[in-house]
Amino acid sequence: MFTSSCETSRLIVSTSCFLACTMSELERRSGKISGARFGMANEEWDREFLRRIESDMEALVAIPQEEIMRIGGTEASELAIWFAMRGALSEKVRRHYDFYTFPQITGCGVVVFDDLAA
């Protein structure tokens, strides 16, 4: 969802929506997602990623996908969508709102950035 005003542009991202879309697409293409790291969740990594996506994008992108999946489980492959979201914004962003919960088997997060260069 994009919202914009004269002063700022906002990009709202919800991992729960992306996870559902990504899982569905991957299942359609490859059968079922599985493997030793499937179903594994890492709340500490999730929170670190959400903290760093604002201003440490280059370092996050430099982490090999295999390492991200080792740290965060097979489902961490969906973080590529977060990279695309963050890459659509300028370097000058401000975190407007964030939320994270870990209800049972997977984390769910939302981040809203104000794009200060827009």
Backbone bond lengths (Angstrom), bond angles and torsions (degrees), N, CA, C in turn:
res aa  C-N    CA-C-N  psi(-1)  N-CA   C-N-CA  omega(-1)  CA-C   N-CA-C  phi
1 M - - - 1.441 - - 1.518 108.07 -
2 F 1.301 117.21 129.59 1.453 122.01 174.68 1.523 108.20 -110.74
3 T 1.315 116.07 136.51 1.453 120.52 169.39 1.512 106.27 -130.35
4 S 1.300 116.84 146.30 1.456 117.71 179.23 1.513 110.56 -144.77
5 S 1.297 113.78 157.00 1.458 121.52 175.49 1.514 106.80 -138.94
6 C 1.319 116.79 -178.98 1.468 120.34 179.29 1.520 111.01 -65.46
7 E 1.325 117.67 -29.75 1.458 120.83 -173.19 1.526 113.75 -91.24
8 T 1.304 117.99 -39.32 1.462 120.01 -175.47 1.518 110.23 -144.75
9 S 1.310 114.77 163.11 1.459 121.33 169.56 1.512 106.79 -115.50
10 R 1.305 116.43 142.98 1.458 120.22 179.74 1.504 110.01 -122.55
11 L 1.308 114.83 141.36 1.446 120.76 174.42 1.516 106.78 -122.61
12 I 1.300 115.92 125.01 1.455 121.73 -178.01 1.520 107.94 -110.17
13 V 1.306 116.39 129.04 1.455 121.12 -177.58 1.512 108.87 -130.53
14 S 1.308 115.50 134.79 1.454 121.20 176.89 1.516 108.43 -124.19
15 T 1.319 116.96 121.47 1.464 119.29 -179.50 1.510 111.71 -66.21
16 S 1.316 117.95 -30.90 1.461 118.17 -177.48 1.522 110.48 -63.44
17 C 1.309 117.90 -39.63 1.465 120.67 177.26 1.518 110.32 -66.56
18 F 1.330 116.91 -45.74 1.449 120.45 -179.20 1.518 111.23 -64.94
19 L 1.322 117.12 -39.19 1.449 119.57 -179.92 1.517 110.01 -61.05
20 A 1.327 117.32 -43.61 1.461 120.59 179.93 1.531 110.30 -62.87
21 C 1.321 117.89 -45.14 1.460 121.19 -179.69 1.524 110.98 -66.51
22 T 1.308 116.90 -43.91 1.444 120.81 -177.75 1.522 110.80 -66.33
23 M 1.304 117.66 -45.54 1.456 120.64 -179.94 1.521 110.07 -61.18
24 S 1.310 117.05 -43.68 1.457 120.74 -179.07 1.527 110.37 -61.69
25 E 1.316 117.36 -45.14 1.463 121.61 -179.64 1.527 110.77 -64.78
26 L 1.327 117.41 -44.08 1.453 120.07 -179.75 1.519 111.63 -66.10
27 E 1.322 116.79 -39.87 1.461 119.41 178.13 1.526 110.45 -63.54
28 R 1.326 117.24 -39.96 1.456 121.19 179.72 1.521 110.79 -62.69
29 R 1.325 116.47 -40.93 1.460 120.56 -175.98 1.519 113.67 -80.59
30 S 1.321 117.78 -34.61 1.464 118.55 -170.33 1.524 113.91 -126.29
31 G 1.281 118.33 16.43 1.456 119.40 -177.75 1.506 109.28 87.37
32 K 1.284 117.92 -106.56 1.464 122.77 179.99 1.517 109.74 -125.22
33 I 1.314 116.39 146.66 1.460 120.41 173.31 1.515 106.51 -80.30
34 S 1.309 115.88 133.84 1.455 119.03 179.85 1.510 108.59 -155.10
35 G 1.290 115.59 -171.90 1.452 120.71 178.49 1.512 110.54 123.74
36 A 1.311 114.32 174.87 1.463 120.25 -175.08 1.523 112.60 -61.77
37 R 1.323 118.39 -29.44 1.471 121.45 -175.82 1.530 112.22 -99.46
38 F 1.352 118.82 3.90 1.456 121.18 -179.90 1.522 109.72 -69.14
39 G 1.322 116.05 134.56 1.460 121.39 178.76 1.513 114.17 82.83
40 M 1.327 117.12 -3.14 1.450 121.17 178.11 1.522 109.15 -83.23
41 A 1.294 117.49 135.62 1.461 120.82 177.84 1.528 108.70 -125.96
42 N 1.323 115.87 150.22 1.456 121.35 -177.65 1.522 107.89 -135.13
43 E 1.312 116.37 92.89 1.462 121.77 -176.48 1.523 112.02 -58.99
44 E 1.319 117.22 -39.66 1.473 120.84 179.80 1.534 110.64 -61.25
45 W 1.343 117.17 -45.22 1.465 121.35 178.21 1.527 110.82 -63.69
46 D 1.333 117.12 -44.35 1.464 120.59 178.92 1.525 110.68 -54.46
47 R 1.324 115.77 -48.97 1.472 120.27 -177.87 1.532 111.51 -65.58
48 E 1.336 116.43 -39.28 1.465 119.68 177.74 1.521 110.64 -64.08
49 F 1.323 116.95 -44.14 1.460 121.20 179.15 1.530 110.45 -59.79
50 L 1.321 117.69 -47.14 1.463 121.20 -179.96 1.525 111.47 -62.68
51 R 1.322 116.90 -34.16 1.470 120.44 178.09 1.527 110.26 -70.26
52 R 1.331 117.33 -41.72 1.463 121.55 -173.30 1.527 114.63 -83.07
53 I 1.321 119.02 -20.50 1.472 121.27 -175.42 1.531 111.62 -61.95
54 E 1.312 117.05 -23.64 1.467 120.31 -179.40 1.521 112.21 -68.89
55 S 1.323 118.17 -47.16 1.462 119.27 -171.20 1.529 114.99 -132.03
56 D 1.314 118.50 2.48 1.457 121.11 -177.85 1.529 110.86 -124.81
57 M 1.315 115.63 36.83 1.458 122.16 -174.30 1.530 112.53 -58.76
58 E 1.317 117.71 -45.26 1.469 120.38 -176.78 1.522 111.93 -60.18
59 A 1.316 116.82 -40.53 1.466 119.90 179.07 1.525 111.05 -67.41
60 L 1.310 117.60 -38.29 1.468 120.93 178.53 1.526 111.15 -66.15
61 V 1.326 116.62 -44.57 1.471 120.89 -179.70 1.531 110.75 -63.89
62 A 1.319 117.30 -29.07 1.465 121.06 -179.06 1.531 112.88 -72.86
63 I 1.319 117.98 -14.63 1.468 120.75 179.19 1.533 107.75 -73.84
64 P 1.320 118.72 123.98 1.467 120.58 179.43 1.531 111.32 -59.18
65 Q 1.322 115.91 144.41 1.468 121.26 -178.83 1.530 111.40 -55.28
66 E 1.316 117.44 -38.76 1.462 120.84 179.25 1.522 111.12 -60.73
67 E 1.330 116.96 -38.48 1.467 121.24 179.23 1.524 110.43 -69.90
68 I 1.321 116.71 -40.68 1.470 119.64 177.08 1.523 109.93 -60.43
69 M 1.328 116.89 -42.09 1.464 120.17 179.64 1.526 111.75 -70.65
70 R 1.329 117.43 -30.60 1.465 120.09 175.36 1.522 110.21 -66.70
71 I 1.327 116.37 -42.65 1.461 121.22 -178.31 1.529 111.54 -73.21
72 G 1.334 116.06 -46.80 1.452 120.20 -170.82 1.511 116.18 -107.40
73 G 1.326 118.04 1.38 1.457 120.79 -178.65 1.519 111.35 90.98
74 T 1.314 115.79 169.28 1.460 122.24 -177.60 1.520 111.61 -56.13
75 E 1.328 117.04 -39.10 1.456 121.02 -177.59 1.526 112.91 -66.07
76 A 1.315 117.68 -14.87 1.466 120.99 179.01 1.522 111.63 -64.72
77 S 1.321 117.86 -11.31 1.460 120.19 175.81 1.522 111.18 -59.62
78 E 1.333 117.34 -23.76 1.464 121.02 178.73 1.532 112.89 -68.39
79 L 1.316 117.58 -9.95 1.464 119.19 177.86 1.515 111.75 -65.38
80 A 1.328 118.00 -18.73 1.465 120.96 175.11 1.523 110.50 -58.14
81 I 1.306 117.21 -32.38 1.465 120.84 178.12 1.529 109.94 -67.80
82 W 1.314 116.36 -36.28 1.468 119.84 176.34 1.535 110.27 -64.92
83 F 1.327 117.06 -38.07 1.466 119.85 177.31 1.523 110.18 -61.39
84 A 1.312 117.06 -41.94 1.465 120.71 178.64 1.525 110.41 -63.46
85 M 1.316 116.74 -42.32 1.470 120.92 178.47 1.523 110.37 -60.71
86 R 1.317 116.01 -49.17 1.467 119.34 -176.22 1.525 110.77 -68.45
87 G 1.326 116.53 -34.95 1.456 120.63 178.43 1.518 113.16 -67.06
88 A 1.321 117.47 -20.58 1.464 121.63 178.26 1.523 111.81 -76.38
89 L 1.310 116.43 -12.81 1.473 120.92 -179.47 1.522 110.19 -102.40
90 S 1.311 115.54 162.37 1.465 119.34 175.67 1.526 109.69 -73.66
91 E 1.323 115.88 174.70 1.465 119.71 176.78 1.518 111.67 -70.32
92 K 1.318 116.81 -21.25 1.469 121.63 -176.43 1.524 110.04 -94.64
93 V 1.326 114.83 88.30 1.458 120.19 177.44 1.524 109.58 -123.82
94 R 1.302 114.34 159.50 1.460 121.01 174.53 1.518 106.72 -132.09
95 R 1.315 115.25 133.05 1.463 120.66 177.41 1.520 107.87 -69.27
96 H 1.300 115.41 118.29 1.459 121.33 179.98 1.527 110.92 -90.32
97 Y 1.333 114.93 -38.89 1.471 120.18 -177.21 1.518 108.41 -159.61
98 D 1.319 115.86 145.26 1.457 119.37 170.05 1.520 109.43 -147.78
99 F 1.308 113.85 157.27 1.458 121.23 179.55 1.514 107.11 -152.48
100 Y 1.314 115.87 140.79 1.464 121.03 176.14 1.517 108.34 -144.83
101 T 1.316 114.93 138.19 1.459 120.53 174.23 1.522 108.39 -140.78
102 F 1.290 114.59 154.70 1.451 121.58 179.13 1.526 107.37 -130.49
103 P 1.351 116.36 77.31 1.466 119.32 -170.91 1.523 115.11 -67.63
104 Q 1.331 119.09 -41.10 1.468 120.69 178.71 1.516 111.42 -153.11
105 I 1.330 117.09 -79.90 1.461 118.95 -171.37 1.520 114.88 -104.21
106 T 1.307 118.29 -8.95 1.463 120.42 179.11 1.519 109.80 -149.80
107 G 1.311 115.59 152.15 1.456 120.23 176.50 1.517 110.83 -81.36
108 C 1.302 115.51 158.14 1.461 121.77 178.39 1.528 107.28 -140.27
109 G 1.325 116.18 122.72 1.452 119.49 -176.84 1.506 113.20 -134.01
110 V 1.314 114.69 155.70 1.457 123.27 176.05 1.523 107.00 -135.73
111 V 1.327 116.03 137.51 1.466 121.35 174.77 1.511 108.01 -135.20
112 V 1.323 115.93 135.90 1.454 121.94 174.49 1.521 106.90 -120.37
113 F 1.343 116.03 122.70 1.457 121.15 177.61 1.521 109.37 -110.51
114 D 1.307 116.61 141.66 1.453 122.35 166.72 1.522 106.53 -93.12
115 D 1.342 116.73 125.87 1.453 120.89 178.05 1.528 106.79 -89.61
116 L 1.306 116.63 105.61 1.457 122.51 -172.49 1.529 112.66 -74.72
117 A 1.331 118.03 -16.02 1.459 120.68 -179.97 1.534 111.60 -91.61
118 A 1.303 117.45 -6.48 1.478 120.32 -177.16 1.514 111.47 -79.20
